[in-house]
Amino acid sequence: MSRTQQGDTADSITSQDPARDEPKKAKSRRPPNTAFRQQRLKAWQPILTPKTVLPLFFIVGVIFAPIGGLLLYASAQVQEISIDYTNCNTTAPQARLDYDPSQGNDLEPIPASRVSAKFSQSMKTAPQWGWAREQYNFSSGVTQDTSVCILSIDIPNDIKPPILFYYRLTNFYQNHRRYVKSVDIQQLKGNVRTADDLNSGDCTPLAVAPNGKPYYPCGLIANSMFNDTFGQLTLDNAVQDANGNEINFYNMTVAGTSWAHEGDLYGKTKYKPSEVVPPPNWQEQYPNGTYGDSLPDLHTWEQFQVWMRTAGLPTFSKLYQRNDNDVLRQGTYRLKIYDRYPVEKYKGTKSILISTRTVMGGKNPFLGIAKLGDHTYLTWNNDQPSTATTTGRAGGA
């Protein structure tokens, strides 16, 4: 075999040797060459000209303008009255606790800046107020001398149900991070939480009382619960209903003020009354500041559930009571408010709001204004306070 043939044979054997090292490919961080990975997807890029933009705006306006008009119309159908009764016992005149026609009226008109009303007919008499003192009896048996704010409200026309009664607070930041966190979910569900459990939880600084017993319920939200009490709307002069029956007052109930199934978040507690103490702001309602023979049932206490649903804005309304069946008859009503909630401490105000609703909920023209696109309602043209309404039921109750 010649030397040339031997070399060719060696090269052939070497090329077929699997153990022979082949050159490694260099790693690349380049994405695959696809339309998606290389951002080459097909797209439509319109050329914006007056001929294309103006017709589009016109079509959108034709669609949204009627919707906005209907929403504004629905909001305008809501009848309501709001009265700010802050500092009633220092601003209003002292008056008799109960109305006596033979002795005349000793109330005075409420300043117009404190009243906002919208009815189908004009009010004949401006709302009036006064204050008095009365012994208030708590359900626990404790009696307390309480300041009573007396409001006289003229309802100029019959109002169909539902009638919703709210209280409104301003400058109260329920959305503060520390405030929102100050609650123990397991305790609200009825589970026993020891002092150590609460001290290591989120209820601080109102987790455990100085005597070492847990607060029930603990936390800042529960402790700051609104505690003004509203009486019945009582007519100065009785009226007759459609059946000829005499009506002396308008009855409202707290049932149905919380959302459906909201009570499922709360349970009947497993604590014994002797194992816990009320929050500091609750203690005036209980003998010696301690629970007696029973504890509040948070599962059925709707007013507590409404309060614990924190509002997102510093001005908010929460549903207190309602009437879904009876017409609110025309007439002059008196309302007693047992005034205990100290809004002056945080420079806030408190008001009552008696309102109806429509298919769109309560009075709120925002959606209608947004659909109409009226620039005169922009915030820098028409400064409005931030408000939020905490309603009674889903769907705008």
Contacts in CASP RR format, 6 or more apart in sequence:
PFRMAT RR
TARGET T0000
AUTHOR 0000-0000-0000
METHOD contacts of the structure
MODEL  1
MSRTQQGDTADSITSQDPARDEPKKAKSRRPPNTAFRQQRLKAWQPILTP
KTVLPLFFIVGVIFAPIGGLLLYASAQVQEISIDYTNCNTTAPQARLDYD
PSQGNDLEPIPASRVSAKFSQSMKTAPQWGWAREQYNFSSGVTQDTSVCI
LSIDIPNDIKPPILFYYRLTNFYQNHRRYVKSVDIQQLKGNVRTADDLNS
GDCTPLAVAPNGKPYYPCGLIANSMFNDTFGQLTLDNAVQDANGNEINFY
NMTVAGTSWAHEGDLYGKTKYKPSEVVPPPNWQEQYPNGTYGDSLPDLHT
WEQFQVWMRTAGLPTFSKLYQRNDNDVLRQGTYRLKIYDRYPVEKYKGTK
SILISTRTVMGGKNPFLGIAKLGDHTYLTWNNDQPSTATTTGRAGGA
14 20 0 8 1.000
31 37 0 8 1.000
31 38 0 8 1.000
35 41 0 8 1.000
35 42 0 8 1.000
46 52 0 8 1.000
64 371 0 8 1.000
64 372 0 8 1.000
64 373 0 8 1.000
65 371 0 8 1.000
65 372 0 8 1.000
67 368 0 8 1.000
67 371 0 8 1.000
68 367 0 8 1.000
68 368 0 8 1.000
68 369 0 8 1.000
68 370 0 8 1.000
68 371 0 8 1.000
68 372 0 8 1.000
69 368 0 8 1.000
69 371 0 8 1.000
69 372 0 8 1.000
71 360 0 8 1.000
71 365 0 8 1.000
71 367 0 8 1.000
71 368 0 8 1.000
71 371 0 8 1.000
72 365 0 8 1.000
72 368 0 8 1.000
72 369 0 8 1.000
72 372 0 8 1.000
74 358 0 8 1.000
74 359 0 8 1.000
74 360 0 8 1.000
74 361 0 8 1.000
75 358 0 8 1.000
75 360 0 8 1.000
75 362 0 8 1.000
75 363 0 8 1.000
75 364 0 8 1.000
75 365 0 8 1.000
75 368 0 8 1.000
76 365 0 8 1.000
77 358 0 8 1.000
78 118 0 8 1.000
78 355 0 8 1.000
78 356 0 8 1.000
78 357 0 8 1.000
78 358 0 8 1.000
78 361 0 8 1.000
78 362 0 8 1.000
78 363 0 8 1.000
79 118 0 8 1.000
79 119 0 8 1.000
79 120 0 8 1.000
79 159 0 8 1.000
79 355 0 8 1.000
79 356 0 8 1.000
80 116 0 8 1.000
80 117 0 8 1.000
80 118 0 8 1.000
80 353 0 8 1.000
80 354 0 8 1.000
80 355 0 8 1.000
80 356 0 8 1.000
80 363 0 8 1.000
81 115 0 8 1.000
81 116 0 8 1.000
81 117 0 8 1.000
81 118 0 8 1.000
81 119 0 8 1.000
81 127 0 8 1.000
81 153 0 8 1.000
81 353 0 8 1.000
81 354 0 8 1.000
81 355 0 8 1.000
82 115 0 8 1.000
82 116 0 8 1.000
82 117 0 8 1.000
82 168 0 8 1.000
82 351 0 8 1.000
82 352 0 8 1.000
82 353 0 8 1.000
82 354 0 8 1.000
83 110 0 8 1.000
83 114 0 8 1.000
83 115 0 8 1.000
83 127 0 8 1.000
83 129 0 8 1.000
83 151 0 8 1.000
83 153 0 8 1.000
83 351 0 8 1.000
83 352 0 8 1.000
84 114 0 8 1.000
84 115 0 8 1.000
84 349 0 8 1.000
84 350 0 8 1.000
84 351 0 8 1.000
85 114 0 8 1.000
85 129 0 8 1.000
85 149 0 8 1.000
85 151 0 8 1.000
85 337 0 8 1.000
85 339 0 8 1.000
85 350 0 8 1.000
85 351 0 8 1.000
85 352 0 8 1.000
86 343 0 8 1.000
86 344 0 8 1.000
86 348 0 8 1.000
86 349 0 8 1.000
86 350 0 8 1.000
86 351 0 8 1.000
87 344 0 8 1.000
88 129 0 8 1.000
88 130 0 8 1.000
88 131 0 8 1.000
88 147 0 8 1.000
88 149 0 8 1.000
88 337 0 8 1.000
88 339 0 8 1.000
89 131 0 8 1.000
89 147 0 8 1.000
89 149 0 8 1.000
89 339 0 8 1.000
92 107 0 8 1.000
92 108 0 8 1.000
92 110 0 8 1.000
92 129 0 8 1.000
92 130 0 8 1.000
92 131 0 8 1.000
92 149 0 8 1.000
93 106 0 8 1.000
93 107 0 8 1.000
93 108 0 8 1.000
93 130 0 8 1.000
93 131 0 8 1.000
94 130 0 8 1.000
94 131 0 8 1.000
94 132 0 8 1.000
95 106 0 8 1.000
95 107 0 8 1.000
95 130 0 8 1.000
95 131 0 8 1.000
95 132 0 8 1.000
95 150 0 8 1.000
96 103 0 8 1.000
96 106 0 8 1.000
96 132 0 8 1.000
97 132 0 8 1.000
97 133 0 8 1.000
97 134 0 8 1.000
97 148 0 8 1.000
97 150 0 8 1.000
97 336 0 8 1.000
99 105 0 8 1.000
99 234 0 8 1.000
99 236 0 8 1.000
99 334 0 8 1.000
101 236 0 8 1.000
101 237 0 8 1.000
105 128 0 8 1.000
105 152 0 8 1.000
106 130 0 8 1.000
107 128 0 8 1.000
107 129 0 8 1.000
107 130 0 8 1.000
107 150 0 8 1.000
107 152 0 8 1.000
108 128 0 8 1.000
108 129 0 8 1.000
108 130 0 8 1.000
109 126 0 8 1.000
109 127 0 8 1.000
109 128 0 8 1.000
110 126 0 8 1.000
110 127 0 8 1.000
110 128 0 8 1.000
110 129 0 8 1.000
110 151 0 8 1.000
112 126 0 8 1.000
114 351 0 8 1.000
115 126 0 8 1.000
115 127 0 8 1.000
117 123 0 8 1.000
117 127 0 8 1.000
118 363 0 8 1.000
119 155 0 8 1.000
119 156 0 8 1.000
119 157 0 8 1.000
119 159 0 8 1.000
120 156 0 8 1.000
120 157 0 8 1.000
121 156 0 8 1.000
121 157 0 8 1.000
122 156 0 8 1.000
123 154 0 8 1.000
123 156 0 8 1.000
124 154 0 8 1.000
124 156 0 8 1.000
125 152 0 8 1.000
125 154 0 8 1.000
125 332 0 8 1.000
126 154 0 8 1.000
127 151 0 8 1.000
127 152 0 8 1.000
127 153 0 8 1.000
127 154 0 8 1.000
128 151 0 8 1.000
128 152 0 8 1.000
129 149 0 8 1.000
129 150 0 8 1.000
129 151 0 8 1.000
129 152 0 8 1.000
130 149 0 8 1.000
130 150 0 8 1.000
130 151 0 8 1.000
131 147 0 8 1.000
131 148 0 8 1.000
131 149 0 8 1.000
131 150 0 8 1.000
131 339 0 8 1.000
132 147 0 8 1.000
132 148 0 8 1.000
132 150 0 8 1.000
133 145 0 8 1.000
133 146 0 8 1.000
133 147 0 8 1.000
133 148 0 8 1.000
134 145 0 8 1.000
134 146 0 8 1.000
134 148 0 8 1.000
134 336 0 8 1.000
134 338 0 8 1.000
135 143 0 8 1.000
135 144 0 8 1.000
135 145 0 8 1.000
135 146 0 8 1.000
136 143 0 8 1.000
136 144 0 8 1.000
136 145 0 8 1.000
136 146 0 8 1.000
136 229 0 8 1.000
136 338 0 8 1.000
137 143 0 8 1.000
138 144 0 8 1.000
138 285 0 8 1.000
138 286 0 8 1.000
140 285 0 8 1.000
140 286 0 8 1.000
140 287 0 8 1.000
140 292 0 8 1.000
141 287 0 8 1.000
142 284 0 8 1.000
142 285 0 8 1.000
142 286 0 8 1.000
142 287 0 8 1.000
144 284 0 8 1.000
144 285 0 8 1.000
146 338 0 8 1.000
146 339 0 8 1.000
146 340 0 8 1.000
147 338 0 8 1.000
147 339 0 8 1.000
147 340 0 8 1.000
148 336 0 8 1.000
148 337 0 8 1.000
148 338 0 8 1.000
148 339 0 8 1.000
149 336 0 8 1.000
149 337 0 8 1.000
149 339 0 8 1.000
150 334 0 8 1.000
150 335 0 8 1.000
150 336 0 8 1.000
150 337 0 8 1.000
151 334 0 8 1.000
151 335 0 8 1.000
151 337 0 8 1.000
151 352 0 8 1.000
152 236 0 8 1.000
152 332 0 8 1.000
152 333 0 8 1.000
152 334 0 8 1.000
153 233 0 8 1.000
153 332 0 8 1.000
153 333 0 8 1.000
153 334 0 8 1.000
153 335 0 8 1.000
153 354 0 8 1.000
154 331 0 8 1.000
154 332 0 8 1.000
154 333 0 8 1.000
155 328 0 8 1.000
155 329 0 8 1.000
155 330 0 8 1.000
155 331 0 8 1.000
155 332 0 8 1.000
155 333 0 8 1.000
156 330 0 8 1.000
156 331 0 8 1.000
157 330 0 8 1.000
158 327 0 8 1.000
158 328 0 8 1.000
158 329 0 8 1.000
158 330 0 8 1.000
159 327 0 8 1.000
159 328 0 8 1.000
159 356 0 8 1.000
160 327 0 8 1.000
160 356 0 8 1.000
161 323 0 8 1.000
161 324 0 8 1.000
161 325 0 8 1.000
161 326 0 8 1.000
161 327 0 8 1.000
161 328 0 8 1.000
161 356 0 8 1.000
162 322 0 8 1.000
162 323 0 8 1.000
162 324 0 8 1.000
162 356 0 8 1.000
162 357 0 8 1.000
162 397 0 8 1.000
163 250 0 8 1.000
163 252 0 8 1.000
163 322 0 8 1.000
163 323 0 8 1.000
163 326 0 8 1.000
163 328 0 8 1.000
163 354 0 8 1.000
163 355 0 8 1.000
163 356 0 8 1.000
164 319 0 8 1.000
164 322 0 8 1.000
164 354 0 8 1.000
164 355 0 8 1.000
164 356 0 8 1.000
164 357 0 8 1.000
164 392 0 8 1.000
164 397 0 8 1.000
165 230 0 8 1.000
165 252 0 8 1.000
165 319 0 8 1.000
165 320 0 8 1.000
165 321 0 8 1.000
165 322 0 8 1.000
165 352 0 8 1.000
165 353 0 8 1.000
165 354 0 8 1.000
166 317 0 8 1.000
166 318 0 8 1.000
166 319 0 8 1.000
166 320 0 8 1.000
166 352 0 8 1.000
166 353 0 8 1.000
166 354 0 8 1.000
166 355 0 8 1.000
166 389 0 8 1.000
167 226 0 8 1.000
167 228 0 8 1.000
167 230 0 8 1.000
167 317 0 8 1.000
167 318 0 8 1.000
167 320 0 8 1.000
167 350 0 8 1.000
167 351 0 8 1.000
167 352 0 8 1.000
167 353 0 8 1.000
168 315 0 8 1.000
168 316 0 8 1.000
168 317 0 8 1.000
168 318 0 8 1.000
168 350 0 8 1.000
168 351 0 8 1.000
168 352 0 8 1.000
168 353 0 8 1.000
169 226 0 8 1.000
169 315 0 8 1.000
169 316 0 8 1.000
169 318 0 8 1.000
169 343 0 8 1.000
169 348 0 8 1.000
169 349 0 8 1.000
169 350 0 8 1.000
170 314 0 8 1.000
170 315 0 8 1.000
170 348 0 8 1.000
170 349 0 8 1.000
170 350 0 8 1.000
170 351 0 8 1.000
170 385 0 8 1.000
171 314 0 8 1.000
171 315 0 8 1.000
171 343 0 8 1.000
171 346 0 8 1.000
171 347 0 8 1.000
171 348 0 8 1.000
171 349 0 8 1.000
172 311 0 8 1.000
172 314 0 8 1.000
172 315 0 8 1.000
172 316 0 8 1.000
172 343 0 8 1.000
172 346 0 8 1.000
172 348 0 8 1.000
173 179 0 8 1.000
173 314 0 8 1.000
174 180 0 8 1.000
174 221 0 8 1.000
174 310 0 8 1.000
174 311 0 8 1.000
174 312 0 8 1.000
174 314 0 8 1.000
174 316 0 8 1.000
175 310 0 8 1.000
175 311 0 8 1.000
175 312 0 8 1.000
175 313 0 8 1.000
175 314 0 8 1.000
178 220 0 8 1.000
179 220 0 8 1.000
179 221 0 8 1.000
179 310 0 8 1.000
180 221 0 8 1.000
180 310 0 8 1.000
181 202 0 8 1.000
182 202 0 8 1.000
182 203 0 8 1.000
182 204 0 8 1.000
182 206 0 8 1.000
182 219 0 8 1.000
182 220 0 8 1.000
182 221 0 8 1.000
183 202 0 8 1.000
183 203 0 8 1.000
183 217 0 8 1.000
183 218 0 8 1.000
183 219 0 8 1.000
183 221 0 8 1.000
183 222 0 8 1.000
183 308 0 8 1.000
184 193 0 8 1.000
184 197 0 8 1.000
184 198 0 8 1.000
184 201 0 8 1.000
184 202 0 8 1.000
184 203 0 8 1.000
184 207 0 8 1.000
184 217 0 8 1.000
184 218 0 8 1.000
184 219 0 8 1.000
185 265 0 8 1.000
186 193 0 8 1.000
187 193 0 8 1.000
187 198 0 8 1.000
187 203 0 8 1.000
187 214 0 8 1.000
187 216 0 8 1.000
187 217 0 8 1.000
187 218 0 8 1.000
187 269 0 8 1.000
188 217 0 8 1.000
188 265 0 8 1.000
188 266 0 8 1.000
188 267 0 8 1.000
188 298 0 8 1.000
188 308 0 8 1.000
189 265 0 8 1.000
189 266 0 8 1.000
189 267 0 8 1.000
190 266 0 8 1.000
190 267 0 8 1.000
190 268 0 8 1.000
190 269 0 8 1.000
190 270 0 8 1.000
190 271 0 8 1.000
190 298 0 8 1.000
191 270 0 8 1.000
192 269 0 8 1.000
192 270 0 8 1.000
192 271 0 8 1.000
192 275 0 8 1.000
193 214 0 8 1.000
193 218 0 8 1.000
194 214 0 8 1.000
195 207 0 8 1.000
195 208 0 8 1.000
195 212 0 8 1.000
195 213 0 8 1.000
195 214 0 8 1.000
198 207 0 8 1.000
198 208 0 8 1.000
198 214 0 8 1.000
198 215 0 8 1.000
198 218 0 8 1.000
199 207 0 8 1.000
199 208 0 8 1.000
201 207 0 8 1.000
202 219 0 8 1.000
203 215 0 8 1.000
203 218 0 8 1.000
203 219 0 8 1.000
205 220 0 8 1.000
206 215 0 8 1.000
206 218 0 8 1.000
206 219 0 8 1.000
206 220 0 8 1.000
206 223 0 8 1.000
206 279 0 8 1.000
206 280 0 8 1.000
207 214 0 8 1.000
207 215 0 8 1.000
207 218 0 8 1.000
207 219 0 8 1.000
208 214 0 8 1.000
208 215 0 8 1.000
208 218 0 8 1.000
209 215 0 8 1.000
209 277 0 8 1.000
211 277 0 8 1.000
213 275 0 8 1.000
213 276 0 8 1.000
213 277 0 8 1.000
214 271 0 8 1.000
214 275 0 8 1.000
214 276 0 8 1.000
214 277 0 8 1.000
215 222 0 8 1.000
215 223 0 8 1.000
215 276 0 8 1.000
215 277 0 8 1.000
215 278 0 8 1.000
215 279 0 8 1.000
216 269 0 8 1.000
216 271 0 8 1.000
216 276 0 8 1.000
216 277 0 8 1.000
216 278 0 8 1.000
216 291 0 8 1.000
216 295 0 8 1.000
217 279 0 8 1.000
217 298 0 8 1.000
218 279 0 8 1.000
219 279 0 8 1.000
221 307 0 8 1.000
221 308 0 8 1.000
221 310 0 8 1.000
222 279 0 8 1.000
222 304 0 8 1.000
222 308 0 8 1.000
223 279 0 8 1.000
223 280 0 8 1.000
223 281 0 8 1.000
223 282 0 8 1.000
224 281 0 8 1.000
225 281 0 8 1.000
225 282 0 8 1.000
225 304 0 8 1.000
225 307 0 8 1.000
226 307 0 8 1.000
226 318 0 8 1.000
226 341 0 8 1.000
227 281 0 8 1.000
227 282 0 8 1.000
227 340 0 8 1.000
227 341 0 8 1.000
228 337 0 8 1.000
228 338 0 8 1.000
228 339 0 8 1.000
228 340 0 8 1.000
228 341 0 8 1.000
228 350 0 8 1.000
229 337 0 8 1.000
229 338 0 8 1.000
229 340 0 8 1.000
230 320 0 8 1.000
230 321 0 8 1.000
230 335 0 8 1.000
230 336 0 8 1.000
230 337 0 8 1.000
230 338 0 8 1.000
230 352 0 8 1.000
231 335 0 8 1.000
231 336 0 8 1.000
231 337 0 8 1.000
231 338 0 8 1.000
232 249 0 8 1.000
232 250 0 8 1.000
232 251 0 8 1.000
232 252 0 8 1.000
232 335 0 8 1.000
233 249 0 8 1.000
233 250 0 8 1.000
233 252 0 8 1.000
233 328 0 8 1.000
233 333 0 8 1.000
233 334 0 8 1.000
233 335 0 8 1.000
234 248 0 8 1.000
234 249 0 8 1.000
234 333 0 8 1.000
234 334 0 8 1.000
234 335 0 8 1.000
235 247 0 8 1.000
235 248 0 8 1.000
235 249 0 8 1.000
235 250 0 8 1.000
235 329 0 8 1.000
235 331 0 8 1.000
235 332 0 8 1.000
235 333 0 8 1.000
235 334 0 8 1.000
236 331 0 8 1.000
236 332 0 8 1.000
236 333 0 8 1.000
236 334 0 8 1.000
237 331 0 8 1.000
237 332 0 8 1.000
238 246 0 8 1.000
238 247 0 8 1.000
238 248 0 8 1.000
239 246 0 8 1.000
239 247 0 8 1.000
239 329 0 8 1.000
239 330 0 8 1.000
239 331 0 8 1.000
240 246 0 8 1.000
240 247 0 8 1.000
241 247 0 8 1.000
241 327 0 8 1.000
241 329 0 8 1.000
247 329 0 8 1.000
250 323 0 8 1.000
250 326 0 8 1.000
250 328 0 8 1.000
250 329 0 8 1.000
250 333 0 8 1.000
251 323 0 8 1.000
251 326 0 8 1.000
252 321 0 8 1.000
252 322 0 8 1.000
252 323 0 8 1.000
253 321 0 8 1.000
253 322 0 8 1.000
253 323 0 8 1.000
254 302 0 8 1.000
254 303 0 8 1.000
254 320 0 8 1.000
254 321 0 8 1.000
255 302 0 8 1.000
256 302 0 8 1.000
256 322 0 8 1.000
256 392 0 8 1.000
256 393 0 8 1.000
257 302 0 8 1.000
257 303 0 8 1.000
257 306 0 8 1.000
257 319 0 8 1.000
257 320 0 8 1.000
257 321 0 8 1.000
257 322 0 8 1.000
257 392 0 8 1.000
258 302 0 8 1.000
258 305 0 8 1.000
258 306 0 8 1.000
258 309 0 8 1.000
258 392 0 8 1.000
259 305 0 8 1.000
259 309 0 8 1.000
259 392 0 8 1.000
259 393 0 8 1.000
259 394 0 8 1.000
260 393 0 8 1.000
260 394 0 8 1.000
262 302 0 8 1.000
262 305 0 8 1.000
262 309 0 8 1.000
263 299 0 8 1.000
263 300 0 8 1.000
263 305 0 8 1.000
265 305 0 8 1.000
266 298 0 8 1.000
266 299 0 8 1.000
266 301 0 8 1.000
266 304 0 8 1.000
266 305 0 8 1.000
267 297 0 8 1.000
267 298 0 8 1.000
267 299 0 8 1.000
268 297 0 8 1.000
268 298 0 8 1.000
268 299 0 8 1.000
269 295 0 8 1.000
269 297 0 8 1.000
269 298 0 8 1.000
271 295 0 8 1.000
273 290 0 8 1.000
273 291 0 8 1.000
273 292 0 8 1.000
273 293 0 8 1.000
273 294 0 8 1.000
273 295 0 8 1.000
274 291 0 8 1.000
276 291 0 8 1.000
276 295 0 8 1.000
277 283 0 8 1.000
277 289 0 8 1.000
277 290 0 8 1.000
277 291 0 8 1.000
278 285 0 8 1.000
278 286 0 8 1.000
278 289 0 8 1.000
278 290 0 8 1.000
278 291 0 8 1.000
283 289 0 8 1.000
283 290 0 8 1.000
286 292 0 8 1.000
296 304 0 8 1.000
298 304 0 8 1.000
298 305 0 8 1.000
303 320 0 8 1.000
306 318 0 8 1.000
306 319 0 8 1.000
306 320 0 8 1.000
306 390 0 8 1.000
306 392 0 8 1.000
307 318 0 8 1.000
309 390 0 8 1.000
311 318 0 8 1.000
311 388 0 8 1.000
311 390 0 8 1.000
312 388 0 8 1.000
313 386 0 8 1.000
313 387 0 8 1.000
313 388 0 8 1.000
314 386 0 8 1.000
315 385 0 8 1.000
315 386 0 8 1.000
315 387 0 8 1.000
315 388 0 8 1.000
316 387 0 8 1.000
316 388 0 8 1.000
316 389 0 8 1.000
316 390 0 8 1.000
317 353 0 8 1.000
317 387 0 8 1.000
317 388 0 8 1.000
317 389 0 8 1.000
317 390 0 8 1.000
318 390 0 8 1.000
319 390 0 8 1.000
319 391 0 8 1.000
319 392 0 8 1.000
319 397 0 8 1.000
322 392 0 8 1.000
322 397 0 8 1.000
335 352 0 8 1.000
337 352 0 8 1.000
341 350 0 8 1.000
343 349 0 8 1.000
343 350 0 8 1.000
355 362 0 8 1.000
355 363 0 8 1.000
356 362 0 8 1.000
357 396 0 8 1.000
357 397 0 8 1.000
360 367 0 8 1.000
361 391 0 8 1.000
361 395 0 8 1.000
361 396 0 8 1.000
361 397 0 8 1.000
362 389 0 8 1.000
362 391 0 8 1.000
362 396 0 8 1.000
364 389 0 8 1.000
369 377 0 8 1.000
375 381 0 8 1.000
376 382 0 8 1.000
391 397 0 8 1.000
END
